[in-house]
Amino acid sequence: MLWDCTVCNTKGLLGSTHRHCPMCGAAQDPTKRYFPKPGQEIEAKGHQFVGTDWRCTYCSSPNSAAAAHCINCGAGQDGSKPVAIVSDVAPSEPSPTLPMRRPSRIWPWLLGGITLALIGFATLFFSTKETTVKVVQRGWEREIQIERLMDVTDSAWCDSLPSGAYAVTHSREQRSTRKVEAGQDCHEQRVDKGDGTFAKKQECVPRYREEPVYDDRCHFRINRWQTARRVSAGAQLSATPIWPSIGTLQAGLNSLGAEREGARRERYTLNLADGDKTWSCDVSEAVWARLTEGAVVPMKVRLTGGAACDSLR
């Protein structure tokens, strides 16, 4: 390790040999030790490591772990602590000092304007006012899906092959990836031994690569219920909501081509007006049944002009 004398500015002194500055006699400051640049290391020949130096409580001089008394002032080891260990970190270049600029006065105004604009937008979008509207038209629609048992083509990983699959074929396909160790990345690390010397050691971390993982993919045919058609009814058919007639379904419980009733969907719409302003709202069946054509009811309207349909009761 090296150190620089802060008294006479002598640089590059040896940490283990020069316990005092050979130029002015000042005691070594162990906190000033640093690693030499690569290629400028000096081997400590014949040096025997006996432990981390201890720092004198009275004069702060570093002393060998084997010394019972300070070589600078003669004080004992009582109350002393080991010297701090230096990390092998390359010194960073000092950042150039830039001239101070006065903060621009436009930024507070700009940020304030943006904040006010966001608040105003949120107010317009979420704030509402109550008005009265007239129900000018009502509409409804009901739909029933008709499912048919069909022969469909599908694929799955063979360990998840569904029951009922037939005409099964196999292929080898990539299912995922896994990490495989592909060597190591090593670098030399210098370790401060705390007695003015350092040692070199090799530190390695594993390096990985992605490797594809293949598995058996099954391609098959299977009989499944699929939506084949839809039957619907609307306000043009009846003023009162009714479910459409699905007619005669193809018989056969589990045979191809058999049909069955599937999911149902319903929608109830109110067209509303307030003077020359109009809105269309989807509501529940109960609200739709209660609000007949010509009824005048309260409703909340957003400041942006949109209707708050959920305010209709």
Long-range contacts (C-beta under 8 A, 24 or more apart in sequence): 1-33, 1-34, 1-35, 1-36, 1-86, 1-192, 1-196, 1-197, 1-198, 2-33, 2-34, 2-35, 2-36, 3-28, 3-29, 3-30, 3-32, 3-33, 3-34, 4-32, 6-32, 12-36, 14-42, 14-196, 15-195, 15-196, 15-197, 16-44, 16-47, 16-195, 16-196, 16-197, 17-196, 19-61, 19-62, 19-71, 19-72, 20-72, 27-59, 27-60, 27-61, 27-72, 28-61, 28-62, 28-196, 29-60, 30-55, 30-62, 30-83, 30-84, 31-83, 31-84, 33-86, 33-192, 33-196, 34-86, 34-91, 35-86, 35-88, 35-190, 35-192, 35-198, 44-197, 47-197, 49-193, 49-195, 49-197, 50-195, 51-194, 51-195, 52-82, 52-83, 52-85, 52-193, 52-194, 52-195, 53-82, 53-83, 53-194, 53-195, 53-196, 54-80, 54-81, 54-82, 54-83, 55-80, 55-81, 55-82, 55-83, 56-80, 62-196, 64-195, 65-195, 82-194, 83-194, 85-192, 85-194, 86-192, 87-192, 88-189, 88-190, 88-191, 88-192, 88-198, 123-303, 124-302, 124-303, 124-304, 125-302, 125-303, 125-304, 126-302, 127-302, 127-303, 128-300, 128-301, 128-302, 128-303, 128-308, 128-311, 129-300, 129-301, 129-303, 130-298, 130-299, 130-300, 130-301, 130-311, 131-274, 131-298, 131-299, 131-300, 131-301, 132-274, 132-296, 132-297, 132-298, 132-299, 133-272, 133-273, 133-274, 133-279, 133-296, 133-297, 133-298, 133-299, 134-272, 134-273, 134-274, 134-294, 134-295, 134-296, 135-270, 135-271, 135-272, 135-291, 135-292, 135-293, 135-294, 135-295, 135-296, 135-297, 136-271, 136-272, 136-273, 136-278, 136-293, 137-270, 137-271, 137-293, 138-235, 138-268, 138-269, 138-270, 138-271, 138-288, 138-291, 138-292, 138-293, 139-234, 139-235, 139-268, 139-269, 139-270, 139-271, 140-234, 140-235, 140-241, 140-266, 140-267, 140-268, 140-269, 140-288, 141-232, 141-233, 141-234, 141-235, 141-266, 141-267, 141-269, 142-232, 142-233, 142-234, 142-241, 142-242, 142-243, 142-244, 142-264, 142-265, 142-266, 142-267, 143-230, 143-231, 143-232, 143-233, 143-244, 143-264, 143-265, 143-266, 144-230, 144-231, 144-232, 144-243, 144-244, 144-246, 144-261, 144-262, 144-263, 144-264, 145-227, 145-229, 145-230, 145-261, 145-262, 145-263, 145-264, 145-265, 146-227, 146-228, 146-229, 146-230, 146-231, 146-246, 146-249, 146-259, 146-260, 146-261, 146-262, 147-225, 147-226, 147-227, 147-228, 147-259, 147-260, 147-261, 147-262, 148-225, 148-226, 148-228, 148-250, 148-257, 148-258, 148-259, 149-223, 149-224, 149-225, 149-252, 149-254, 149-255, 149-256, 149-257, 149-258, 149-259, 150-223, 150-224, 150-225, 150-226, 150-228, 150-256, 151-221, 151-222, 151-223, 151-256, 152-221, 152-222, 152-223, 152-224, 152-226, 153-219, 153-220, 153-221, 154-219, 154-220, 154-221, 154-222, 155-217, 155-218, 155-219, 155-220, 156-217, 156-218, 156-220, 157-215, 157-216, 157-217, 157-218, 158-215, 158-216, 158-217, 158-218, 159-215, 159-216, 161-218, 161-220, 162-222, 164-222, 164-223, 165-218, 165-220, 165-221, 165-222, 166-220, 166-221, 166-222, 167-220, 167-221, 168-218, 168-219, 168-220, 169-218, 169-219, 169-220, 170-216, 170-217, 170-218, 170-219, 171-216, 171-217, 171-219, 172-214, 172-215, 172-216, 172-217, 173-214, 173-215, 173-217, 174-212, 174-213, 174-214, 175-213, 175-214, 175-215, 175-217, 176-212, 176-213, 177-210, 177-211, 177-212, 177-213, 178-210, 178-211, 178-213, 179-208, 179-209, 179-210, 179-211, 180-208, 180-209, 180-210, 180-211, 181-206, 181-207, 181-208, 182-207, 182-208, 182-209, 183-207, 223-254, 223-256, 225-260, 225-262, 227-262, 228-259, 241-266, 241-268, 241-285, 270-312, 272-299, 272-307, 277-305, 279-306, 279-307, 279-309, 281-307, 281-309, 281-312, 282-309, 283-309, 283-312, 287-312, 287-313
